[in-house]
Amino acid sequence: MKRVIVDYAKLTNEILALLVDRFPDGYDDSDIIRFKNQKNETIEAVEVRTEDTIYLVKVSTKLADRIENFDEEEEDYADTADDSLDALKDLEIADDED
C-alpha cells in the first residue's frame, strides 16, 4: 500500500471529501498521528485511506477551516444544481417536424 504525505494547500477534492467523510465533526488529538520526517522534523497528520493509498494530511488550523468550508460548498452546490434542474423543467422545447 502506498503512503502519501499531503499538505493542506495541495489537497484534491477527492482527498478533501475523504476527510469530510472520515471526520464529519472535525478531528481531535486522538486522531492525529505524529512522526518524524527525513529532516527529523515532527509532523502531525490525520490519516485517510483508499483501496490502494494511505494519505497522511498535515494538520493545521487552515486544514480544519478547509474541511468546514468544503461541507458548506457542497451544500451550496447541491442547492444551485437543484435550482438549475428546476429551471430546465420549465423550458418549452418545440418539436421539429420534417
NORJO-V160633 format. One line per field, one symbol per residue. phi: phi as a letter, one per 40 degrees, with the letter a starting at -180 (. if undefined). A space follows every 50 residues. Layout:
# NORJO-V160633
phi: ???
This chain:
# NORJO-V160633
phi: .cbbcbcdcbccccccccccccbcbgbbdcccbbaccccgccbbabbbbb cbbbcbcdcacccdccccccdcccccccccccccccccccccbcccbc
